[in-house]
Amino acid sequence: MKQQILVADDEQDVLDFLKYNLEKEGYSVQTASNGANALAKALRGPQLILLDVMMPEMNGHEVLRALKKNPATESIPVMFLTAKSSELDEVLGLELGANDYVVKPISIPKLIARIKNLLRKQPAGTAATVTERNRLTVGSVTIVVDERQVLIDGASVQFPKKEFDVLHFFFQNPGKVISRETLLHQVWGSDVYVVDRTVDVHVRKIREKLGEYAEYIETLKGVGYRLRDDV
């Protein structure tokens, strides 16, 4: 699955510029236009956060402090992107725990090189790696497996047991075509008699809860379903 990068900046043109260029490099990119939104989306477990300093609601320094206080996010590498170019600003950012500090205007080739360098340094077996195993993310939806929790745009949405199990199976197999028979066997088991219509009903209810992201689950007529892996 693609490595995920969260980009937080209050300037939409900067977000669009970075999203376009990072996706060209093969990364999956989520964006946030303020500090509070960035903090919520960080719970999805991105592999790297690009964080502007001057943002509304929470500035980058406040976001970084909050990230470091949360065991679920403390190990995510953070790179500050900022117009504040003084040595004092850079030292402050690094002392707060940032892994790198890039001054705007941004050179994309240099930024990509520094991103690759940070991602290579991410050690195996860290809290971030454990978090990644426990979290399955596609687009704006994340499953926290151990807690049986679904996060949509960072907000927790309640899923009954079977609906969660169906969604979990989809997230374990992104991009794969899954027949109704496979879902029945994997989720309900071979010892329980249920009909194909049961699967359809559960998928419909899942889509209702996904709201604007309902299209993440595609119906392949006469075949089954597929969770899109290109969102």
Backbone hydrogen bonds, N-H to C=O, Kabsch-Sander energy under -0.5 kcal/mol:
donor,donor_aa,acceptor,acceptor_aa,energy
5,I,28,S,-2.8
6,L,48,L,-2.5
7,V,5,I,-0.5
7,V,30,Q,-2.8
8,A,6,L,-0.5
8,A,50,L,-3.0
9,D,7,V,-0.5
9,D,32,A,-2.3
12,Q,10,D,-0.6
15,L,11,E,-2.1
16,D,12,Q,-2.7
17,F,13,D,-2.2
18,L,14,V,-2.7
19,K,15,L,-2.8
20,Y,16,D,-2.4
21,N,17,F,-1.9
22,L,18,L,-2.8
23,E,19,K,-2.3
24,K,20,Y,-1.6
25,E,21,N,-0.9
26,G,23,E,-1.4
27,Y,22,L,-2.0
28,S,3,Q,-2.8
29,V,27,Y,-0.5
30,Q,5,I,-2.4
32,A,7,V,-2.1
35,G,56,P,-1.8
35,G,58,M,-0.5
38,A,34,N,-2.0
39,L,35,G,-2.2
40,A,36,A,-1.9
41,K,37,N,-2.4
42,A,38,A,-1.6
43,L,39,L,-0.5
43,L,40,A,-1.1
44,R,41,K,-1.7
45,G,42,A,-1.8
47,Q,4,Q,-2.0
48,L,4,Q,-1.1
49,I,77,P,-2.2
50,L,6,L,-3.2
51,L,49,I,-0.6
51,L,79,M,-2.9
52,D,8,A,-2.2
52,D,50,L,-0.5
53,V,81,L,-0.7
55,M,53,V,-1.1
58,M,56,P,-2.7
60,G,53,V,-3.1
63,V,59,N,-2.3
64,L,60,G,-2.5
65,R,61,H,-2.2
66,A,62,E,-2.1
67,L,63,V,-2.5
68,K,64,L,-2.3
69,K,65,R,-1.0
70,N,66,A,-0.7
70,N,67,L,-0.8
73,T,70,N,-1.9
74,E,70,N,-1.9
76,I,73,T,-1.6
79,M,49,I,-3.0
80,F,78,V,-0.5
80,F,100,D,-2.3
81,L,51,L,-2.2
82,T,102,V,-2.3
85,S,83,A,-0.9
90,E,86,S,-1.9
91,V,87,E,-2.6
92,L,88,L,-2.4
93,G,89,D,-2.3
94,L,90,E,-2.3
95,E,91,V,-2.5
96,L,92,L,-1.8
97,G,94,L,-0.9
98,A,93,G,-2.0
99,N,78,V,-2.8
100,D,78,V,-1.1
102,V,80,F,-3.4
104,K,82,T,-2.6
108,I,106,I,-0.7
111,L,107,S,-2.8
112,I,108,I,-3.0
113,A,109,P,-1.9
114,R,110,K,-2.2
115,I,111,L,-2.5
116,K,112,I,-2.6
117,N,113,A,-1.8
118,L,114,R,-2.2
119,L,115,I,-2.6
120,R,116,K,-1.9
121,K,117,N,-1.3
122,Q,118,L,-0.6
122,Q,119,L,-0.6
126,T,123,P,-0.9
130,V,126,T,-2.1
131,T,127,A,-2.7
132,E,128,A,-2.3
133,R,129,T,-2.0
134,N,130,V,-1.7
135,R,131,T,-1.0
136,L,143,I,-2.2
137,T,135,R,-0.5
138,V,141,V,-2.6
141,V,138,V,-2.2
142,T,151,L,-2.6
143,I,136,L,-2.9
144,V,142,T,-0.5
144,V,149,Q,-3.1
145,V,134,N,-2.9
145,V,143,I,-0.9
148,R,144,V,-0.7
148,R,145,V,-1.3
149,Q,144,V,-2.0
150,V,157,V,-0.7
151,L,142,T,-3.2
152,I,150,V,-0.5
152,I,155,A,-3.1
153,D,140,S,-2.5
153,D,151,L,-0.5
155,A,152,I,-1.9
157,V,150,V,-2.8
164,F,160,P,-2.8
165,D,161,K,-2.6
166,V,162,K,-2.5
167,L,163,E,-2.5
168,H,164,F,-3.1
169,F,165,D,-2.1
170,F,166,V,-2.1
171,F,167,L,-2.4
172,Q,168,H,-1.6
173,N,169,F,-0.6
173,N,170,F,-1.3
175,G,227,L,-3.2
176,K,173,N,-1.7
178,I,225,Y,-3.5
179,S,177,V,-0.5
180,R,223,V,-0.5
183,L,179,S,-1.9
184,L,180,R,-2.7
185,H,181,E,-2.2
186,Q,182,T,-2.8
187,V,183,L,-2.8
188,W,183,L,-0.7
188,W,184,L,-1.3
189,G,184,L,-1.2
192,V,189,G,-0.8
194,V,192,V,-0.8
198,T,195,V,-1.7
199,V,195,V,-0.7
199,V,196,D,-0.7
200,D,196,D,-1.6
201,V,197,R,-2.3
202,H,198,T,-2.1
203,V,199,V,-2.7
204,R,200,D,-2.3
205,K,201,V,-2.2
206,I,202,H,-2.3
207,R,203,V,-2.5
208,E,204,R,-2.0
209,K,205,K,-1.8
210,L,206,I,-2.1
211,G,207,R,-1.2
213,Y,210,L,-2.0
214,A,211,G,-1.9
216,Y,213,Y,-2.1
217,I,214,A,-1.6
218,E,216,Y,-0.7
218,E,226,R,-3.3
220,L,218,E,-0.5
220,L,224,G,-3.0
221,K,219,T,-0.8
223,V,220,L,-2.8
224,G,220,L,-2.2
225,Y,178,I,-2.9
226,R,218,E,-1.9
227,L,176,K,-0.5
228,R,216,Y,-3.2
228,R,226,R,-0.6
